[in-house]
C-alpha cells in the first residue's frame, strides 16, 4: 500500500496549541458527542522533588513516630490534590 506522508499526517496527527504533529484520536462514547483526545506527553508532567529526611531520624524509632506520621499525611494530601487537578479524561 502506498500511503503518502500528507495523508498520514491528516489522518493521525493534529496541531495542539503550539505543538505540531500531536498524535490524536476520536473518542466515541455512548449517548455523548465525539471527543478528540491527544497523546499524553511526558514533558507535561512536572518534576516533583521529595523532602529529604534528616540523617539522625529513623522511622523505626518511637521518638520520631509523630514526625513520620505528619510527613506521610502531607505527602498523601499533596498526591491527592495533584491527581484531582490532573484528571485527564
C-alpha positions as CSV (number, residue, x, y, z in Angstrom):
1,X,0.0,0.0,0.0
2,X,1.4,3.4,-1.0
3,X,0.1,6.0,1.6
4,X,1.6,9.5,1.4
5,X,3.0,11.3,4.4
6,X,0.4,14.0,3.9
7,X,-2.4,11.5,4.3
8,X,-0.9,10.0,7.4
9,X,-0.5,13.5,9.0
10,X,-4.0,14.5,8.1
11,X,-5.4,11.2,9.5
12,X,-3.5,10.7,12.7
13,X,-1.9,14.0,13.7
14,X,-3.1,17.5,14.5
15,X,-1.8,20.8,15.9
16,X,-2.5,21.3,19.6
17,X,-1.7,24.8,21.0
18,X,1.9,25.4,19.9
19,X,2.8,21.7,19.2
20,X,2.6,20.4,15.7
21,X,2.5,16.7,14.9
22,X,0.4,15.8,18.0
23,X,-0.9,12.2,17.8
24,X,-4.6,12.1,18.4
25,X,-7.8,10.1,18.1
26,X,-11.5,10.4,18.3
27,X,-13.2,9.0,21.4
28,X,-16.7,7.7,20.8
29,X,-18.9,7.4,23.9
30,X,-22.4,6.1,24.1
31,X,-25.0,8.8,24.2
32,X,-22.3,11.5,24.1
33,X,-20.7,13.6,21.4
34,X,-17.4,12.5,20.0
35,X,-14.3,13.9,21.7
36,X,-10.8,14.5,20.4
37,X,-8.1,13.1,22.7
38,X,-4.4,13.6,22.3
39,X,-1.4,11.5,23.2
40,X,0.0,12.2,26.7
41,X,3.4,14.0,26.7
42,X,5.8,13.1,29.4
43,X,7.2,16.6,29.3
44,X,3.8,17.8,30.6
45,X,4.5,16.1,33.9
46,X,6.0,18.5,36.4
47,X,9.1,17.4,38.3
48,X,8.3,17.0,42.0
49,X,11.1,16.9,44.4
50,X,10.9,14.9,47.6
51,X,11.6,16.3,51.1
52,X,14.8,14.9,52.5
53,X,14.8,13.0,55.8
54,X,17.4,14.3,58.2
55,X,20.2,11.8,58.8
56,X,19.5,11.2,62.5
57,X,15.8,10.5,62.0
58,X,14.8,6.8,62.0
59,X,11.3,5.6,61.0
60,X,11.6,2.7,63.4
61,X,12.5,4.8,66.4
62,X,9.4,5.6,68.5
63,X,10.7,9.1,69.2
64,X,10.3,10.1,65.6
65,X,6.9,8.4,65.1
66,X,4.9,11.7,65.0
67,X,7.3,13.3,62.6
68,X,6.9,10.4,60.1
69,X,3.1,10.3,60.5
70,X,2.9,14.1,59.7
71,X,5.3,13.6,56.8
72,X,3.1,10.8,55.4
73,X,-0.1,12.8,55.8
74,X,1.4,15.8,54.0
75,X,2.6,13.6,51.1
76,X,-0.8,11.9,50.8
77,X,-2.6,15.2,50.7
78,X,-0.2,16.6,48.0
79,X,-0.7,13.5,45.9
80,X,-4.5,13.7,46.2
81,X,-4.5,17.4,45.2
82,X,-2.3,16.7,42.2
83,X,-4.5,13.8,41.0
84,X,-7.6,15.9,41.2
85,X,-6.1,18.7,39.2
86,X,-4.8,16.4,36.5
87,X,-7.9,14.5,35.7
88,X,-7.2,13.5,32.0
89,X,-10.4,12.1,30.5
